[in-house]
Amino acid sequence: MTASSNRILDDFAKLFTDAAGAAQGVRREVETAFRAQAEKLLNSMDVVQREEFEAVRDMAAKARAENETLKARIAALETKLGGDTGTSAGSPFGGNTQGEI
């Protein structure tokens, strides 16, 4: 009787091991399908990727810093020339310092 009960327990252990392996396989398949659907949804929403966002943010920060440097140089040149700093007489844009026409 001991040999047959050990065999039954071994069969149950094998059955549970196989079931656990199958459950892991199903879990991987569900994760793969979910990721594919999530990626498809994000692509259809035209969402920007983080790397692209950070690259543009860095470019904007660099442009702002360069803009500040250029503003300082213009102010220094205007001071050196004794020019007007914002009236229509000193500006090549007729009083419009933003460069708009």
Short mmCIF file of the C-alpha atoms (twelve columns), coordinates in Angstrom:
data_MODEL
# 
_entry.id   MODEL 
# 
loop_
_atom_site.group_PDB 
_atom_site.id 
_atom_site.type_symbol 
_atom_site.label_atom_id 
_atom_site.label_alt_id 
_atom_site.label_comp_id 
_atom_site.label_asym_id 
_atom_site.label_seq_id 
_atom_site.Cartn_x 
_atom_site.Cartn_y 
_atom_site.Cartn_z 
_atom_site.pdbx_PDB_model_num 
ATOM 1   C CA . MET A 1   0.000  0.000   0.000   1 
ATOM 2   C CA . THR A 2   2.911  2.343   0.695   1 
ATOM 3   C CA . ALA A 3   4.276  2.003   -2.834  1 
ATOM 4   C CA . SER A 4   0.911  2.817   -4.436  1 
ATOM 5   C CA . SER A 5   0.306  5.819   -2.161  1 
ATOM 6   C CA . ASN A 6   3.792  7.154   -3.009  1 
ATOM 7   C CA . ARG A 7   2.973  6.712   -6.681  1 
ATOM 8   C CA . ILE A 8   -0.284 8.645   -6.278  1 
ATOM 9   C CA . LEU A 9   1.538  11.440  -4.432  1 
ATOM 10  C CA . ASP A 10  4.218  11.502  -7.130  1 
ATOM 11  C CA . ASP A 11  1.520  11.758  -9.804  1 
ATOM 12  C CA . PHE A 12  -0.124 14.647  -7.924  1 
ATOM 13  C CA . ALA A 13  3.223  16.404  -7.543  1 
ATOM 14  C CA . LYS A 14  3.899  15.999  -11.252 1 
ATOM 15  C CA . LEU A 15  0.401  17.265  -12.088 1 
ATOM 16  C CA . PHE A 16  0.849  20.377  -9.926  1 
ATOM 17  C CA . THR A 17  4.313  21.016  -11.365 1 
ATOM 18  C CA . ASP A 18  2.927  20.802  -14.895 1 
ATOM 19  C CA . ALA A 19  0.019  23.072  -13.967 1 
ATOM 20  C CA . ALA A 20  2.396  25.653  -12.475 1 
ATOM 21  C CA . GLY A 21  4.505  25.579  -15.643 1 
ATOM 22  C CA . ALA A 22  1.413  26.020  -17.806 1 
ATOM 23  C CA . ALA A 23  0.242  28.921  -15.619 1 
ATOM 24  C CA . GLN A 24  3.605  30.657  -16.071 1 
ATOM 25  C CA . GLY A 25  3.356  30.189  -19.821 1 
ATOM 26  C CA . VAL A 26  -0.132 31.684  -19.855 1 
ATOM 27  C CA . ARG A 27  1.091  34.593  -17.724 1 
ATOM 28  C CA . ARG A 28  3.879  35.338  -20.208 1 
ATOM 29  C CA . GLU A 29  1.442  35.190  -23.119 1 
ATOM 30  C CA . VAL A 30  -0.969 37.576  -21.373 1 
ATOM 31  C CA . GLU A 31  1.851  40.005  -20.556 1 
ATOM 32  C CA . THR A 32  3.066  39.929  -24.164 1 
ATOM 33  C CA . ALA A 33  -0.438 40.550  -25.507 1 
ATOM 34  C CA . PHE A 34  -1.035 43.356  -23.007 1 
ATOM 35  C CA . ARG A 35  2.236  45.084  -23.879 1 
ATOM 36  C CA . ALA A 36  1.476  44.835  -27.589 1 
ATOM 37  C CA . GLN A 37  -1.967 46.376  -27.089 1 
ATOM 38  C CA . ALA A 38  -0.599 49.118  -24.822 1 
ATOM 39  C CA . GLU A 39  2.108  49.963  -27.357 1 
ATOM 40  C CA . LYS A 40  -0.462 50.033  -30.165 1 
ATOM 41  C CA . LEU A 41  -2.687 52.361  -28.116 1 
ATOM 42  C CA . LEU A 42  0.170  54.719  -27.282 1 
ATOM 43  C CA . ASN A 43  1.288  54.819  -30.917 1 
ATOM 44  C CA . SER A 44  -2.244 55.673  -32.052 1 
ATOM 45  C CA . MET A 45  -2.394 58.487  -29.477 1 
ATOM 46  C CA . ASP A 46  0.810  59.972  -30.927 1 
ATOM 47  C CA . VAL A 47  2.471  60.116  -27.509 1 
ATOM 48  C CA . VAL A 48  6.080  61.290  -27.530 1 
ATOM 49  C CA . GLN A 49  8.723  59.002  -26.079 1 
ATOM 50  C CA . ARG A 50  10.617 60.150  -23.005 1 
ATOM 51  C CA . GLU A 51  13.977 60.246  -24.816 1 
ATOM 52  C CA . GLU A 52  12.565 62.561  -27.483 1 
ATOM 53  C CA . PHE A 53  10.959 64.789  -24.865 1 
ATOM 54  C CA . GLU A 54  14.189 65.108  -22.904 1 
ATOM 55  C CA . ALA A 55  16.163 65.901  -26.067 1 
ATOM 56  C CA . VAL A 56  13.775 68.725  -27.010 1 
ATOM 57  C CA . ARG A 57  13.738 70.000  -23.424 1 
ATOM 58  C CA . ASP A 58  17.550 70.154  -23.430 1 
ATOM 59  C CA . MET A 59  17.529 71.967  -26.769 1 
ATOM 60  C CA . ALA A 60  15.042 74.531  -25.411 1 
ATOM 61  C CA . ALA A 61  17.141 75.117  -22.290 1 
ATOM 62  C CA . LYS A 62  20.229 75.622  -24.442 1 
ATOM 63  C CA . ALA A 63  18.344 78.052  -26.696 1 
ATOM 64  C CA . ARG A 64  17.115 80.018  -23.651 1 
ATOM 65  C CA . ALA A 65  20.656 80.271  -22.291 1 
ATOM 66  C CA . GLU A 66  21.968 81.416  -25.667 1 
ATOM 67  C CA . ASN A 67  19.129 83.945  -25.885 1 
ATOM 68  C CA . GLU A 68  20.076 85.396  -22.503 1 
ATOM 69  C CA . THR A 69  23.726 85.613  -23.572 1 
ATOM 70  C CA . LEU A 70  22.753 87.416  -26.764 1 
ATOM 71  C CA . LYS A 71  20.495 89.822  -24.845 1 
ATOM 72  C CA . ALA A 72  23.407 90.683  -22.576 1 
ATOM 73  C CA . ARG A 73  25.705 91.245  -25.570 1 
ATOM 74  C CA . ILE A 74  23.139 93.492  -27.238 1 
ATOM 75  C CA . ALA A 75  22.688 95.498  -24.051 1 
ATOM 76  C CA . ALA A 76  26.470 95.864  -23.719 1 
ATOM 77  C CA . LEU A 77  26.801 96.992  -27.334 1 
ATOM 78  C CA . GLU A 78  23.961 99.484  -26.950 1 
ATOM 79  C CA . THR A 79  25.587 100.877 -23.841 1 
ATOM 80  C CA . LYS A 80  28.963 101.069 -25.568 1 
ATOM 81  C CA . LEU A 81  27.452 102.873 -28.538 1 
ATOM 82  C CA . GLY A 82  25.373 105.108 -26.275 1 
ATOM 83  C CA . GLY A 83  22.341 103.983 -28.189 1 
ATOM 84  C CA . ASP A 84  18.722 103.979 -27.159 1 
ATOM 85  C CA . THR A 85  17.561 100.725 -25.527 1 
ATOM 86  C CA . GLY A 86  14.046 100.251 -26.771 1 
ATOM 87  C CA . THR A 87  12.746 103.372 -28.473 1 
ATOM 88  C CA . SER A 88  11.952 103.493 -32.135 1 
ATOM 89  C CA . ALA A 89  14.978 105.677 -32.932 1 
ATOM 90  C CA . GLY A 90  17.542 103.101 -31.763 1 
ATOM 91  C CA . SER A 91  15.868 99.958  -32.989 1 
ATOM 92  C CA . PRO A 92  16.283 98.707  -36.539 1 
ATOM 93  C CA . PHE A 93  12.718 97.383  -36.295 1 
ATOM 94  C CA . GLY A 94  11.088 100.751 -35.673 1 
ATOM 95  C CA . GLY A 95  10.365 100.285 -31.971 1 
ATOM 96  C CA . ASN A 96  9.562  96.606  -32.244 1 
ATOM 97  C CA . THR A 97  12.379 94.883  -30.359 1 
ATOM 98  C CA . GLN A 98  10.965 91.404  -30.954 1 
ATOM 99  C CA . GLY A 99  11.834 91.435  -34.640 1 
ATOM 100 C CA . GLU A 100 8.196  91.192  -35.727 1 
ATOM 101 C CA . ILE A 101 7.061  93.049  -38.808 1 
# 
